[in-house]
Amino acid sequence: MSLPVQAALPPLLGLVAHAVRWRLLSELARSDLRVRELVALLDQPQNLLSYHLRLLRSGGLVTARRSSFDGRDSYYHLDLERLGDGLAAAGTALHPALSLVSNPPTIADGSAAASVLFACTGNSARSPIAETLLRHRTGGHVEVTSAGSHPRPRLQPGTVRVLREQYGIDIADQRPRHLDTLAGRRFDYVISLCDKVREVCPDFDAQPRQIHWSIPEPVGYSAFVRTAAEIDTRIRYLLPQLAQREVRP
């Protein structure tokens, strides 16, 4: 009797099924990080982590961007959408019943609303886009605001245009605000979208969860479209955390 032909192991499973790489993915699933921060979190040598990060980058799961604060540093980012698609495909390849179908999380009326602050330098592009899209995606059931360390006098025209043309939302009357105006406010999440503001963002009461999204400042309308799309994707993966958040006293 001949033995059945064995199905090939999906490359993604071979890539993630390693203790060090799994820990890297676990940390990067929460926030964009620099390699020295990963060294401290994993307590592993930098050359070892650099090796595994190269493998994850070669597999398309992780990307790296030069820091706009210090060009000698790079921030590593996990592509959660690509990872999710790969895991779903691996399950389906094993058995159709294992196909993963994701349902958008919902935040119920009357539930304890999470409070989120998005921060960048000028509060004129990335952070107001994030504020607007999170409010839109949650139907206003999340307390969300944005601010900057050095706010500009007004929103960038590309910010207003991309939200109006791509998402049907008009924020032309919104004005940038300074982080100092939020002193004493309580937040569950403080999300920095700019490498520079991450270094100067003030501390807030109640020890909010700190998350960093390393996103370059958009220049030109096509860049605004790409930036808004990236922020929207990241927000979709933030929603389960907000929906499942434990109620804090």
C-alpha positions in Angstrom: 0.0 0.0 0.0 1.4 3.3 -1.0 1.5 6.1 1.6 -0.5 9.3 0.9 1.5 12.2 -0.3 2.1 14.6 2.5 1.0 18.2 2.1 3.8 20.7 2.2 4.1 22.8 5.4 3.0 26.3 4.6 6.1 28.5 4.7 4.4 31.0 7.1 4.1 28.3 9.8 7.7 27.4 9.5 8.6 31.1 9.8 6.5 31.8 12.9 7.0 28.5 14.7 10.2 29.5 16.4 10.4 30.7 20.0 12.4 33.9 19.4 10.5 34.9 16.3 7.2 34.3 18.0 8.2 36.5 20.9 9.3 39.2 18.4 5.9 39.0 16.7 4.1 39.2 20.1 5.9 42.4 21.0 5.5 44.0 17.6 1.8 43.1 17.6 1.4 45.7 20.3 3.6 48.5 19.1 6.3 49.5 16.6 9.6 49.1 18.3 13.3 49.8 17.8 15.8 46.9 17.9 17.3 48.1 21.2 13.8 48.0 22.8 13.3 44.5 21.5 16.7 43.5 23.0 15.6 44.8 26.4 12.1 43.2 26.2 13.4 39.7 25.1 16.7 39.9 27.0 18.5 38.4 24.0 21.6 39.6 22.1 21.1 42.1 19.4 22.9 40.1 16.7 20.5 37.2 17.4 17.4 39.4 17.2 18.7 41.1 14.0 19.0 37.7 12.4 15.5 36.7 13.2 14.1 40.1 12.2 15.8 39.7 8.8 14.0 36.4 8.4 10.7 38.0 9.3 11.3 40.8 6.9 12.3 38.4 4.1 9.0 36.6 4.7 7.1 39.9 4.3 5.7 39.9 7.9 7.8 42.7 9.3 8.9 46.0 7.8 11.4 48.6 9.0 11.4 52.4 8.7 14.1 54.9 9.6 13.2 56.9 12.6 12.4 60.5 11.8 13.7 61.4 15.3 17.1 59.7 14.9 18.0 58.4 11.4 20.4 55.9 12.9 17.4 54.0 14.4 14.8 52.0 12.7 11.3 51.1 13.8 10.1 47.6 13.1 6.4 47.1 12.3 4.4 43.9 12.1 1.9 43.6 9.2 -1.0 42.1 11.1 -3.1 41.9 8.0 -0.6 39.8 6.1 0.0 37.6 9.1 -3.8 37.1 9.6 -4.2 36.3 5.9 -1.4 33.8 6.1 -2.7 32.0 9.2 -6.2 31.8 7.6 -4.7 30.3 4.4 -2.7 27.8 6.5 -5.9 26.7 8.3 -7.9 26.4 5.1 -5.1 24.3 3.5 -5.3 21.8 6.4 -9.1 21.6 6.4 -11.9 23.9 5.0 -13.6 24.0 8.3 -10.6 25.8 9.8 -11.0 28.8 7.6 -10.8 31.9 9.7 -13.6 34.4 9.1 -13.1 37.6 11.0 -16.1 39.6 12.2 -15.6 43.3 12.9 -15.7 43.8 16.7 -18.4 46.1 18.0 -18.5 48.4 21.0 -21.9 48.2 22.5 -24.0 51.2 23.5 -23.7 51.9 27.2 -20.5 50.0 27.7 -17.6 51.7 29.4 -16.0 53.7 26.7 -12.2 53.5 26.2 -10.4 56.8 26.0 -7.7 57.2 23.3 -5.3 60.0 22.6 -3.5 60.2 19.3 -0.3 62.3 19.3 2.0 63.6 16.7 4.1 66.8 16.3 1.9 69.2 14.4 -1.6 67.7 15.0 -2.4 68.6 11.4 -2.2 65.3 9.5 -1.6 61.9 11.0 -3.2 62.3 14.5 -6.4 64.1 13.3 -6.8 61.5 10.6 -6.5 58.7 13.3 -8.8 60.6 15.6 -11.4 61.0 12.9 -11.2 57.4 11.6 -11.4 55.8 15.0 -14.5 57.9 15.9 -16.0 56.9 12.6 -15.2 53.2 12.9 -16.7 53.0 16.5 -19.8 55.2 15.8 -18.6 57.6 18.4 -18.6 55.0 21.2 -14.9 55.6 22.0 -13.7 58.8 23.6 -11.0 59.9 21.2 -8.9 63.1 20.8 -5.7 64.1 19.2 -3.0 66.7 20.0 0.5 67.7 19.1 3.7 68.8 20.8 4.1 71.7 18.3 0.7 72.2 16.8 0.4 74.0 13.5 -2.1 76.9 13.1 -4.5 74.8 11.0 -5.0 71.3 9.5 -3.0 70.5 6.4 -5.2 70.7 3.2 -4.4 67.1 2.4 -5.9 66.0 5.7 -9.2 67.6 5.0 -9.2 66.5 1.4 -8.4 62.8 2.0 -11.0 62.4 4.7 -13.6 64.1 2.6 -12.8 62.3 -0.7 -11.9 58.9 0.6 -14.1 58.5 3.7 -16.9 61.1 3.2 -16.0 63.0 6.5 -15.6 66.7 6.7 -13.3 68.1 9.5 -12.5 71.4 7.8 -13.6 73.3 11.0 -11.3 71.3 13.3 -8.2 73.1 14.7 -4.9 71.5 16.0 -4.5 71.5 19.8 -1.5 71.3 22.1 -0.7 68.3 24.2 -0.4 70.7 27.2 -4.2 71.4 27.0 -4.9 67.8 27.9 -3.0 67.9 31.2 -5.0 66.1 33.9 -7.0 64.1 31.4 -7.2 60.4 31.8 -6.6 58.1 28.9 -6.6 54.3 28.5 -4.4 54.4 25.4 -1.9 57.0 24.2 -0.8 56.3 20.6 2.0 58.2 19.1 2.2 58.4 15.3 5.4 60.4 15.0 8.8 59.3 16.1 9.6 62.8 17.3 6.6 63.1 19.5 7.2 59.7 21.1 10.4 61.2 22.7 8.6 64.2 24.2 5.0 63.0 24.9 4.1 63.9 28.5 3.1 61.4 31.1 -0.6 61.1 31.9 -2.5 60.0 34.9 -3.6 56.3 35.4 -0.7 54.9 33.4 -2.3 54.6 30.0 -1.1 51.9 27.6 1.6 53.4 25.4 1.5 52.3 21.7 3.7 53.7 18.9 2.8 53.7 15.2 5.9 54.8 13.3 4.3 56.6 10.3 6.1 59.2 8.1 4.6 62.6 7.6 2.7 62.6 4.3 3.9 64.9 1.6 1.6 65.2 -1.5 -1.9 64.0 -1.8 -1.0 60.4 -2.9 1.0 60.1 0.3 -2.0 61.3 2.3 -4.1 58.6 0.7 -1.5 55.9 1.6 -1.1 57.3 5.1 -4.9 57.4 5.8 -5.2 53.8 4.5 -2.4 52.6 6.7 -3.9 54.4 9.7 -7.3 52.9 8.9 -5.9 49.4 8.8 -4.1 49.9 12.1 -7.3 51.1 13.6 -9.2 48.0 12.5 -6.7 45.9 14.4 -6.9 48.2 17.4 -10.7 47.7 17.7 -10.6 44.3 19.3 -8.4 45.6 22.1 -10.9 48.4 22.7 -13.9 46.1 22.5 -12.4 43.6 25.0 -10.9 46.2 27.3 -11.3 45.5 31.0 -13.3 48.1 32.8 -10.9 50.1 34.9 -11.9 51.4 38.3 
